[in-house]
Amino acid sequence: MVSSFYQHLNVMKSEIRLLEILQNTSNDAAYRLSTVSLDDSPNFTALSYVWGDAAVTDDIVVNDATVPVTVNLSSALKHVSKHWQKTFQDRNSNSFRLWVDALCINQLDIQERNEQVLLMRSIYTSAELVLGWLGPEDEKVPLALETLQMLEPEFGDPQDPTWDINKLCDFAWLNKYPGLNEDDPPLVHSLTEDKIWSALAENKVWSALDLFCHLPYWKRVWIVQEMVLAKRLLFISPSTSASLETFGVVCSVLLLITQELNKGHLSRPHFVSRSTWSVLSLPNGLQSKYAPIALSTMCRTMFISRKTATLEGCRIMNTMFARAGAIRGASNPKDHVYGTLGLSSLHIVPDYSSDKSVGDVYAEYVSAVMEGDRESGLFFLSEAGIGLFENDLKLPSWVPNYPEISQGTPSWRYSGNASFGTFGSDVPVTRISGRILSVAGVHMQTISRLGVSPTVEGLTDKQLLSFIRDFTSRHLKYATGIPALQAIYRVFTTSNTYEFNVPNLLHTYAFVHCLFNNVLMEHDDVEDIWRKLVAFGLPHLGQDAHFNILNTFFWHNDIGPDEIESTSARIGIPDSRELFLEEISNAKTQLSRDLSANTDRRLFETDSGYLGLAPEKAAEGDLVCILNGCEMVALLRKHGNNYLFVGLCFVLGLMDGEARAYLDAGRTKVKIFDIK
């Protein structure tokens, strides 16, 4: 970036630079920068866009100097003025002024970048229009924008007290828009949830909306505050546009329609195509892809209401704003924190200098959030840990690894309240000093044995099957008193509780079928197969097999004969083998989906016989701990005089405040863990 024409900006006057278009043809583009003060309330438009590949550039002329800019920005500059002119038709085109970060900030001046980031809130709230550039022309993007505009008046306003979702769920409105309700060849004859991508491909309109939700634009960390702060936001392509309000209404209503269809009381009308019905009804269809964008619109709603929010509400907002931006992509890892400062009241001063490491920036962020919202606890640990993430940036083990998360590595959360009732008011509060997190906690168990990932596919792994056999052979019952096989199943599915009901009974049988089928795949003789099944705790099949299988998951005194009979009859036992097999097939599909979440997790056993799931890089000897303010169980690894945070884990029997009983019995004691 050429910086010779940049003059110093007076931060005391909130000065910024604006871009004026002097010439804008297909072959030549010339612009001029001028300095204005936000204190003077200048009229200008701000550009929201993706920088693009910094190595692929076009040359433009700014203040008579040749400046290379990314191709995406060059393309945007050719089209923004016409969208501005359509919005302000009574204005002279010569009055158009644009703020665009890549040109209006001297990117080579670290001090100026720091100062301008602090002005982002004022810049985007002062701009009379924000243009969200979605990228160069693609036939699907204009089609998506046109569809949004078409559906908005049809869907109405969900905020209207008289608005009724049921009026849309008769789908009569689809008859007005044949393009939304036709299958483009080749036709889909049998759609299942696994074929949703095929369903989208069968209709070019839904496919266009799907692509729209996957544009790189939505993955930018800065988009959160740009969407939240904008007075008026227009999403644009070279030829088409749609407002933020239009997009929000249409996608919100599509989500509501999906929720209604998933209640199961509606069936597909004969005039609705199979692909359209699949897109509208499946939970992981088009609507789920809107979720990241919905988070930004939710932040916008919260930000607008901030003036009437309570102190506690403002603290919650700060945490939510910070999280919303942190999970998105950033060319500079510091932007995961600095990209949402314009929304929050966190006391953080941007520092892009090499003197401050990324790890220091993240530690400062966590400290600031905790200072403003003690109730948030150790929420950041679900996005941290050397057992779950790579650590090329040499981050403290306990800070969120946003670069990894933004690339799709999932964070890990479980339902539970592991620290409930464990720590009294006399326990020292959590403190952060530099790169050290000091937190009170108790050491509960130590990992003594590790297994492989417990997925349905993993059940074909002899190592996992051997782990299960070995555990059930050594433990007639689990540490909490439940049958050993029930404990294994509950760890696989991260189930804190287990009730005898139809869904759980079906899942029980699905799990047994998976074990049985995978034992058969080992091609042993019949007698050896039975020995292996018995080693799992499974009974011989026979006249009483149904009750015996149940007894491997429940003790006789937990459920009575009448309850067994009535519950079993609902899934076809023993009168309808066809119904039973159909129900089991569906349950196995659901089980496979549930266990897919364990892909990067490992089964483990502790020194006292507890079972759990840990991050993939957990190791024998890692400490199973309950930390003050953490709702989940934490794994720590001794490192000299300190500890490293490995990750959060699920441990059956330690997820609901059981640590208090350990303390009362003198089996452990509270200590301070200094985690680096």
Buried (B, 14 or more C-beta within 10 A) or exposed (E): BEEEEBEEBEBEEBBBBBBBBBEBEEEEBBBBBEBBBBEEEBBBBBBBBBBBEEEEBBEBBBBEEEBEBBEBBBBBBBBBBBBBEEBBEEEEEEEBBBBBBBBBBBBEBBEBBBBBBBBBBBBBBBBBBBBBBBBBEBEBBBBBBBBBBBBBEEBBEEEEEEBEEEEBBEBEBBEEBEBBBBBBEEEBEEBEBEBBEBBBBBBBBBBBBBBBBEBBBBBBBBBBBBBBBBEBBBBBBBEBBBBBEBBBBBBBBBBBBBEBBEEEEBEBEEEBBBBBBBBBBBEEBBBBBBEBBBBBBBBBEBBEEEEEBEEEEBBBBBBBBBBBBBBBBBEEBBBBBBBBBBBBEBEBEBBBEEEEBBBBBBBBBBBBBBEBBEEBBBBBBBBBBBBBBEBEBEBBBBBBBBBBBBEEBEBBEBEBBBBBEBBEEEBEEBEBEEBBBBBBBBBBBBBBBBBBBBBBBBBBBEEBBEBBBBBBEEBEEBBBEBBBBBBBBBBBBBBBEBEBEBEBBBBBBBBBBBBBEBBEEEEEEEEEBBEBBBBBBBBEEEEEEBBBBBBBBBEEEBBEEEEBEEBBEEBBBEEEEEBBEEBBEEBBBEBBEBBEBBEBBBBBBBEEBBBBBBBBBBBEEBBBBBBBBBBBBBBBBEEEEBBBBBBBBBBBBBBBBBBBEBBEEEEBEBEBBBBB
